[in-house]
Amino acid sequence: MGVKRILFLTGTRADYGKMKPLMRALEKDKDFELFVFVCGMHLSEKFGNTYMEVLKDGYRNVYIAYGAGQTQSSSVNLGGTISCLSGYVEGIKPDMVVVHGDRMDALAGAVVGALHNIFVAHIEGGELSGTIDESIRHAISKFAHIHFVCNREAKSRLIQLGEEEGRIFVIGSPDIDIMMSESLPSLEAVCRKYELDFSRYGILMYHPVTTEYGEIGQKIRAVVAAAGDRHRNYIVIYPNNDLGSEVILNEYKRFAGNGRFRVYPSLRFECFLTLLKNADFIMGNSSAGVRESGVYGIPALDIGTRQNGRYSLQKAANVQHVTEDYEEILAALDRTDRYRIPALLYGRGDSTALFMEIVRKPEFWNTEIQKHFVDYEMY
């Protein structure tokens, strides 16, 4: 089938961690040539200049899209990324563009690939959330030609969206491959790297819900107050850069000078996993609290609407859900020890092997570029 050029687009620390195992496998395989387009939040100094983490991993073909998608307007950033990526794909002519999840950067990659008649593969389509991100995720799925999903529920939703079943592959979430590997750094090494002296701690990650912009200040104040009330130690990680992040960061200033709180713009993905694996609990509204936490059986406190529809409390037995109410949060924090229950709902650590098995097949590359809508009642 000849050497296939595969372009991965990454815009955040989160999507990079999810895709990294697949990228590493392709980089080592002589039948593939890997290209990496780095954009979006990766390029923000405020949020940790996480493009450096991509560069440290030593890929041969990395393009840093300086200047693309660096304004306060999501729609302007989308246009800038589309423009920059269009020029890049015209130069390297990839056989497939791979995007992940529900971020605006991924939508840009899907649009550019589809309009250039390049295969678009979407990782983790067919999932639900309680925000505008869900609309973005489904839009990406409609532009994508190939779907690598986490579970059968996600596959069923894509079929409901009219996607052809033969284009959908259940491989699980690739980051679980890293989570279950023996290559994670030790807790001692991570604590040295980030100057942590906690023996016990929780993790706080709270992102803005853009459709609730007017209420973000009130909600994050309740979260911060509850976190400070029980005399626990916390590792606090910056939110993403969506509208409302400044409100959250302003509230985090209340942690200044308090030795029980260590606040970081970002953490290297493997280091974050080690900290999660050894945490007393994780709280906030990050997907890590309803997905990755279950792999390690870490108690999770999911706050607010951001992850609505993403999980079932019956299946995700390590998760408690509360609103941004001070008393509710305190009561749930006092119950966390009852929720140390593993929940493997998004894969079992073999995503990379399944992905590589699929893309190595010559017939995969013979998939028709023109999609056809399939009426749901036909299944």
C-alpha positions as CSV (number, residue, x, y, z in Angstrom):
1,M,0.0,0.0,0.0
2,G,3.1,2.3,0.1
3,V,4.1,4.5,2.9
4,K,1.1,6.4,4.3
5,R,1.5,9.9,5.6
6,I,-0.7,10.5,8.7
7,L,-1.1,14.0,10.2
8,F,-2.2,14.4,13.9
9,L,-3.5,17.7,15.0
10,T,-3.1,18.6,18.7
11,G,-4.4,21.8,20.3
12,T,-4.3,21.0,24.0
13,R,-2.5,19.0,26.7
14,A,-5.6,16.8,27.0
15,D,-5.9,15.7,23.4
16,Y,-2.2,15.2,23.1
17,G,-2.2,12.8,26.0
18,K,-5.0,10.8,24.4
19,M,-3.3,10.5,21.0
20,K,0.3,10.1,22.1
21,P,0.3,6.2,22.2
22,L,-0.9,6.1,18.6
23,M,1.6,8.7,17.4
24,R,4.5,6.8,19.0
25,A,3.4,3.6,17.3
26,L,3.2,5.2,13.9
27,E,6.5,7.0,14.3
28,K,8.2,3.6,14.8
29,D,6.5,1.8,11.9
30,K,8.3,1.9,8.5
31,D,5.0,1.8,6.6
32,F,3.9,5.2,8.0
33,E,5.3,8.7,8.1
34,L,4.0,10.8,11.1
35,F,3.4,14.5,11.0
36,V,2.3,16.6,14.0
37,F,0.5,20.0,13.7
38,V,0.6,21.8,17.1
39,C,-1.7,24.7,17.7
40,G,-4.2,26.3,20.0
41,M,-3.8,26.3,23.8
42,H,-0.4,24.5,23.4
43,L,1.0,27.9,22.3
44,S,-0.2,29.9,25.3
45,E,2.5,31.0,27.8
46,K,-0.2,31.5,30.4
47,F,-1.3,27.9,30.2
48,G,2.2,26.5,30.3
49,N,3.6,26.5,26.8
50,T,2.7,22.8,26.5
51,Y,4.0,22.7,22.9
52,M,7.3,22.1,24.6
53,E,6.0,18.7,25.8
54,V,5.3,17.7,22.2
55,L,8.8,18.8,21.1
56,K,10.4,16.9,24.0
57,D,9.0,13.6,22.7
58,G,11.2,13.9,19.6
59,Y,8.9,13.4,16.6
60,R,10.7,13.9,13.3
61,N,8.0,16.1,11.6
62,V,6.5,18.7,13.9
63,Y,5.0,22.0,12.8
64,I,4.3,24.6,15.5
65,A,1.5,26.9,14.2
66,Y,2.7,30.1,15.9
67,G,0.0,32.8,15.7
68,A,-2.9,30.6,14.7
69,G,-5.8,30.6,17.2
70,Q,-4.3,32.9,19.8
71,T,-7.2,35.4,20.4
72,Q,-10.0,35.6,22.9
73,S,-12.5,34.7,20.2
74,S,-13.2,31.0,19.5
75,S,-14.6,31.8,16.0
76,V,-11.6,33.9,15.1
77,N,-9.3,31.1,16.4
78,L,-11.2,28.5,14.3
79,G,-10.7,30.6,11.2
80,G,-7.0,31.2,11.9
81,T,-6.3,27.5,12.5
82,I,-8.2,26.5,9.3
83,S,-6.1,29.0,7.3
84,C,-2.8,27.9,8.7
85,L,-3.6,24.2,8.5
86,S,-4.8,24.5,4.9
87,G,-1.4,25.7,3.8
88,Y,0.4,23.0,5.8
89,V,-1.6,20.1,4.3
90,E,-1.1,21.5,0.8
91,G,2.6,21.2,1.4
92,I,2.8,17.7,3.0
93,K,-0.2,16.1,1.3
94,P,-1.2,13.6,4.1
95,D,-3.2,10.5,3.4
96,M,-5.2,11.0,6.6
97,V,-5.7,13.7,9.2
98,V,-6.4,12.5,12.8
99,V,-8.2,14.7,15.3
100,H,-9.5,14.0,18.8
101,G,-12.6,14.9,20.8
102,D,-14.6,18.1,20.9
103,R,-12.3,21.1,20.7
104,M,-12.3,23.9,18.2
105,D,-8.9,22.9,16.9
106,A,-10.2,19.4,16.1
107,L,-13.1,21.0,14.2
108,A,-10.6,23.0,12.2
109,G,-8.7,19.8,11.3
110,A,-11.8,18.0,10.3
111,V,-13.0,20.8,8.1
112,V,-9.6,21.2,6.3
113,G,-9.3,17.4,5.8
114,A,-12.8,17.0,4.4
115,L,-12.5,20.0,2.1
116,H,-9.2,18.8,0.8
117,N,-10.5,15.3,0.1
118,I,-8.2,13.8,2.7
119,F,-9.4,11.1,5.0
120,V,-10.4,12.5,8.4
121,A,-10.2,10.1,11.4
122,H,-12.0,11.2,14.6
123,I,-11.0,9.7,18.0
124,E,-13.6,9.6,20.7
125,G,-16.6,10.6,18.7
126,G,-20.2,9.6,19.6
127,E,-19.9,10.8,23.2
128,L,-22.1,13.2,25.2
129,S,-21.4,16.2,27.4
130,G,-23.5,19.0,28.8
131,T,-22.0,21.9,26.9
132,I,-21.4,23.4,23.5
133,D,-18.5,20.9,23.2
134,E,-21.1,18.2,22.4
135,S,-22.2,20.1,19.3
136,I,-18.6,20.5,18.2
137,R,-17.9,16.8,18.8
138,H,-20.9,15.8,16.6
139,A,-20.0,18.3,13.9
140,I,-16.5,16.8,13.8
141,S,-18.0,13.3,13.4
142,K,-20.1,14.4,10.5
143,F,-17.0,15.8,8.7
144,A,-15.0,12.6,9.6
145,H,-14.7,9.6,7.3
146,I,-13.4,7.2,10.0
147,H,-14.3,6.9,13.6
148,F,-12.2,5.3,16.4
149,V,-14.5,5.2,19.4
150,C,-14.2,4.2,23.0
151,N,-17.1,1.9,23.5
152,R,-20.3,0.4,21.9
153,E,-22.5,3.2,23.3
154,A,-20.5,5.7,21.3
155,K,-20.7,3.5,18.2
156,S,-24.5,3.4,18.6
157,R,-24.8,7.2,18.8
158,L,-22.7,7.6,15.6
159,I,-25.0,5.1,13.8
160,Q,-27.9,7.2,15.1
161,L,-26.2,10.3,13.5
162,G,-26.4,8.5,10.2
163,E,-22.8,7.2,10.0
164,E,-22.0,4.0,8.2
165,E,-21.3,1.1,10.6
166,G,-18.3,-0.1,8.5
167,R,-16.5,3.2,9.2
168,I,-16.7,2.9,13.0
169,F,-14.1,1.0,15.0
170,V,-14.3,0.4,18.7
171,I,-10.7,0.6,20.1
172,G,-11.2,2.2,23.6
173,S,-9.5,5.4,24.8
174,P,-5.8,5.4,23.8
175,D,-4.6,7.1,27.0
176,I,-5.5,4.0,29.0
177,D,-2.6,2.3,27.2
178,I,-0.3,4.7,29.0
179,M,-2.3,4.5,32.3
180,M,-1.8,0.7,32.4
181,S,1.8,0.7,31.2
182,E,4.8,0.3,33.5
183,S,6.5,3.3,32.1
184,L,4.9,6.0,34.3
185,P,7.3,8.0,36.5
186,S,7.4,7.2,40.2
187,L,5.5,9.4,42.6
188,E,8.8,10.4,44.2
189,A,10.2,11.5,40.8
190,V,7.1,13.5,40.1
191,C,7.1,15.2,43.5
192,R,10.7,16.2,43.0
193,K,10.0,17.6,39.5
194,Y,7.1,19.7,40.7
195,E,8.4,20.5,44.2
196,L,5.6,18.7,46.0
197,D,5.9,17.7,49.6
198,F,2.4,16.3,50.1
199,S,1.9,12.8,51.4
200,R,-1.8,12.9,50.8
201,Y,-3.7,15.2,48.4
202,G,-6.7,15.7,46.2
203,I,-6.7,17.1,42.6
204,L,-8.9,20.1,41.6
205,M,-9.6,20.7,37.9
206,Y,-12.5,23.0,37.0
207,H,-13.2,24.3,33.5
208,P,-15.6,27.1,32.4
209,V,-18.9,26.1,30.9
210,T,-19.3,28.8,28.2
211,T,-23.1,28.6,28.1
212,E,-23.1,29.4,31.8
213,Y,-20.7,32.4,31.6
214,G,-22.8,34.7,33.7
215,E,-22.8,32.2,36.6
216,I,-19.1,31.1,36.5
217,G,-18.0,33.5,39.2
218,Q,-20.6,32.3,41.7
219,K,-20.0,28.7,41.0
220,I,-16.2,28.7,41.2
221,R,-16.4,30.7,44.4
222,A,-18.4,27.8,46.0
223,V,-15.9,25.2,44.7
224,V,-12.9,27.1,46.0
225,A,-14.6,27.8,49.4
226,A,-15.4,24.1,49.8
227,A,-11.9,23.0,48.8
228,G,-10.4,25.3,51.5
229,D,-12.8,24.2,54.3
230,R,-11.7,20.7,55.1
231,H,-7.9,21.3,55.6
232,R,-6.9,18.9,52.8
233,N,-3.9,19.3,50.5
234,Y,-4.7,20.1,46.8
235,I,-3.0,20.0,43.5
236,V,-4.8,22.6,41.4
237,I,-4.5,22.6,37.6
238,Y,-5.4,25.5,35.4
239,P,-8.7,25.3,33.4
240,N,-8.7,25.3,29.6
241,N,-8.7,28.6,27.8
242,D,-12.4,28.8,27.0
243,L,-14.5,31.9,27.8
244,G,-14.7,32.2,31.5
245,S,-11.2,30.9,32.3
246,E,-10.1,34.3,33.6
247,V,-12.9,34.2,36.2
248,I,-11.7,30.9,37.5
249,L,-8.0,31.9,37.5
250,N,-8.9,35.0,39.5
251,E,-10.6,32.9,42.2
252,Y,-7.5,30.6,42.3
253,K,-5.6,33.7,43.5
254,R,-7.2,33.0,46.9
255,F,-4.9,30.0,47.2
256,A,-1.8,32.2,47.1
257,G,0.3,31.8,50.3
258,N,-1.6,28.8,51.4
259,G,0.8,25.8,51.7
260,R,-2.0,23.3,51.3
261,F,-2.5,24.3,47.6
262,R,-0.1,24.0,44.7
263,V,-1.4,25.6,41.5
264,Y,0.0,24.6,38.1
265,P,-0.7,25.9,34.6
266,S,-0.1,22.4,33.3
267,L,1.5,19.0,34.1
268,R,3.2,16.6,31.8
269,F,0.6,13.9,31.0
270,E,2.5,11.0,32.4
271,C,3.2,13.0,35.6
272,F,-0.4,13.9,35.9
273,L,-1.4,10.2,35.6
274,T,1.1,9.3,38.4
275,L,-0.4,12.0,40.6
276,L,-4.0,10.8,39.8
277,K,-3.1,7.2,40.5
278,N,-1.9,8.1,44.0
279,A,-4.6,10.8,44.8
280,D,-7.1,10.6,47.6
281,F,-9.7,11.9,45.1
282,I,-10.2,14.2,42.1
283,M,-12.9,17.0,42.1
284,G,-14.1,19.5,39.5
285,N,-15.7,19.1,36.1
286,S,-12.8,17.7,34.0
287,S,-13.4,14.5,31.9
288,A,-10.4,13.0,33.9
289,G,-12.8,12.8,36.8
290,V,-15.4,10.7,35.0
291,R,-13.0,8.7,32.7
292,E,-9.4,8.3,33.8
293,S,-10.3,8.2,37.5
294,G,-12.2,5.0,37.1
295,V,-9.3,3.2,35.6
296,Y,-7.4,3.6,38.9
297,G,-10.5,3.5,41.1
298,I,-9.9,7.0,42.4
299,P,-12.9,8.6,44.1
300,A,-14.2,11.4,41.8
301,L,-16.5,14.4,42.6
302,D,-18.1,15.6,39.4
303,I,-19.4,19.2,39.9
304,G,-22.0,20.9,37.8
305,T,-23.2,20.3,34.2
306,R,-20.1,20.1,32.1
307,Q,-20.1,16.3,32.0
308,N,-23.8,15.8,31.8
309,G,-24.7,12.6,29.8
310,R,-21.0,11.5,29.8
311,Y,-21.5,8.7,32.3
312,S,-23.9,6.6,34.3
313,L,-23.6,6.7,38.1
314,Q,-24.6,3.1,38.2
315,K,-21.6,2.1,36.0
316,A,-19.1,4.8,37.0
317,A,-19.3,3.6,40.6
318,N,-16.3,5.8,41.7
319,V,-18.2,9.1,40.8
320,Q,-20.4,11.3,42.9
321,H,-22.3,14.2,41.2
322,V,-23.2,17.4,42.9
323,T,-24.0,21.0,41.8
324,E,-21.8,24.0,42.6
325,D,-23.3,24.2,46.1
326,Y,-21.0,24.7,49.0
327,E,-22.8,22.3,51.4
328,E,-23.3,19.7,48.7
329,I,-19.6,19.7,47.9
330,L,-18.5,19.5,51.5
331,A,-20.8,16.5,52.1
332,A,-19.6,14.7,49.1
333,L,-15.9,15.3,50.0
334,D,-16.6,13.7,53.4
335,R,-17.9,10.6,51.6
336,T,-15.0,10.1,49.1
337,D,-13.5,7.1,50.9
338,R,-16.6,5.1,50.0
339,Y,-16.1,5.5,46.3
340,R,-12.7,3.9,45.7
341,I,-14.1,1.5,43.1
342,P,-12.5,0.8,39.7
343,A,-14.6,1.3,36.6
344,L,-13.3,0.3,33.1
345,L,-15.8,1.8,30.8
346,Y,-13.6,3.3,28.0
347,G,-11.1,0.6,27.1
348,R,-8.7,-1.9,28.6
349,G,-5.3,-0.7,27.5
350,D,-5.1,-2.3,24.0
351,S,-6.2,0.7,21.9
352,T,-2.8,1.2,20.1
353,A,-2.7,-2.5,19.1
354,L,-6.2,-2.3,17.8
355,F,-5.6,1.0,15.9
356,M,-2.4,-0.3,14.3
357,E,-4.1,-3.5,13.2
358,I,-6.8,-1.5,11.4
359,V,-4.6,1.0,9.6
360,R,-2.1,-1.7,8.4
361,K,-4.9,-3.3,6.4
362,P,-4.8,-2.3,2.7
363,E,-8.6,-2.4,2.5
364,F,-8.8,0.3,5.2
365,W,-7.2,2.7,2.7
366,N,-9.7,1.8,0.0
367,T,-12.6,3.2,2.1
368,E,-14.7,5.5,-0.1
369,I,-14.0,9.2,0.5
370,Q,-17.7,10.0,-0.2
371,K,-19.8,9.3,2.8
372,H,-23.5,8.3,2.7
373,F,-26.1,9.0,5.3
374,V,-27.8,5.9,6.7
375,D,-31.3,6.3,8.0
376,Y,-31.4,5.0,11.6
377,E,-34.4,2.7,11.1
378,M,-32.3,0.6,8.6
379,Y,-30.4,-0.8,11.6
